[in-house]
Amino acid sequence: LYVNPSKLPIVPEELDIPARDGHQIPAWYFKSPEKKSKGILIHFHGNAQNMSTHFMFLASAPTHGYDHLIFDYRGYGKSKGIPNPKNTVEDGVDVLKWVKKRFPDLPRIVFAQSLGGAVALKALSEAPTEVLPDALVIDSSFVSYRSAARYILGGHALTWLLQPLGWLIVDNSMAPDGQLKNLPSIPTLVIHGTDDSVISYSQGKKVFQQAPRPTQFWKVPQGRHTEFMARKKFRTEFYAFLDRLFL
């Protein structure tokens, strides 16, 4: 772990979410200090490091009234086992089922970044309708592993391939490309920076074209990979977007 959760301003509840094959999915749950939470953000993080760093993208969520749950894929952090295309997506579905069962009356928002966006979109295409989220946010992501691989291999993000889920880019069988048209209507926000050197801006536009409707696209001028939450203007508008949906 990169951060000791017990030292954080809001100490998360450390969870083990059961997967269908008996695997335990490690997760952190940050409860909003508000008496009644506005909703819960389910965080599918990106490829590098693990949830003990990625949670920082939504560290401001609890103070804005939103609970935040982030989990680790197999091979990340304390998550045991070996990831493969099938079990990674299945774990995503099982997390969605668990959150729906534990928080049946709370609005659920999937927040997915980079490779986590592709995993989340594929999981949504396979999940039962009753566990689908009430909103979806996709940041700096893609729908085709092969297209993403061509960009990564032609650039400077080769260390991305060395992470536990780097193998996904050579296997397009679990990519969400072309498989989202049957999803029901889900308010969706797609975000991508114009200067993303890991996943091209054009890939973000393809996510927007295939994402469930109604959909908004936010262009982040000179934005780098997964950078939008670091900008106060976008961070403020992000929570305003959620508030318009759930208040």
ZIHUWO-V55398 format. One record per backbone hydrogen bond with DSSP energy under -0.5 kcal/mol. CO is the residue of the C=O (numbers start at 1). NH is the residue of the N-H. Records with the same first field share a line. If there is no record, write none. Layout:
BEGIN
CO = NH / NH
END
This chain:
BEGIN
3 = 5
4 = 7
5 = 8
9 = 11
12 = 14
13 = 15 / 29
15 = 27
16 = 18
17 = 25
19 = 22
23 = 19 / 25
24 = 26
25 = 17
26 = 72
27 = 15
28 = 30 / 70
29 = 13 / 31
30 = 68
39 = 67
40 = 42 / 109
41 = 43 / 69
42 = 44 / 111
43 = 45 / 71
44 = 113
50 = 53 / 54
51 = 55
53 = 56
54 = 57
55 = 58
56 = 59
58 = 61
60 = 64
61 = 64 / 66
62 = 65
65 = 38 / 39
67 = 41
68 = 30
69 = 43
70 = 28
73 = 76
76 = 79
78 = 80
79 = 75
84 = 88
85 = 89
86 = 90
87 = 91
88 = 92
89 = 93
90 = 94
91 = 95
92 = 96
93 = 97
94 = 98
95 = 99
96 = 100
97 = 101
98 = 102
99 = 103
101 = 104
103 = 106
107 = 40
108 = 134 / 135
109 = 42 / 111
110 = 112 / 137
111 = 44
112 = 139
113 = 116
114 = 117 / 118
115 = 119
116 = 120
117 = 121
118 = 122
119 = 123
120 = 124
121 = 125
122 = 126
123 = 126 / 127
128 = 131
129 = 132
134 = 187
135 = 110
136 = 189
137 = 112 / 139
138 = 191
139 = 114
143 = 145 / 177
144 = 148
145 = 149
146 = 150
147 = 151
148 = 152
149 = 153
150 = 154
152 = 155 / 157
157 = 160
158 = 161
159 = 162
160 = 163
163 = 166
165 = 168
166 = 169
167 = 170
168 = 171
171 = 174
172 = 175
176 = 179
180 = 183
187 = 136
188 = 216
189 = 138
190 = 218
191 = 140
192 = 220
193 = 196
200 = 203 / 204
201 = 205
202 = 206
203 = 207
204 = 208
205 = 209
206 = 210
207 = 211
213 = 186
214 = 188
216 = 190
217 = 219
218 = 192
219 = 221
220 = 194 / 223
223 = 195
224 = 227
227 = 230
228 = 231
230 = 232
231 = 235
232 = 236
233 = 237
234 = 238
235 = 239
236 = 240
237 = 241
238 = 242
239 = 243
240 = 244
241 = 245
242 = 245 / 246
243 = 247
END
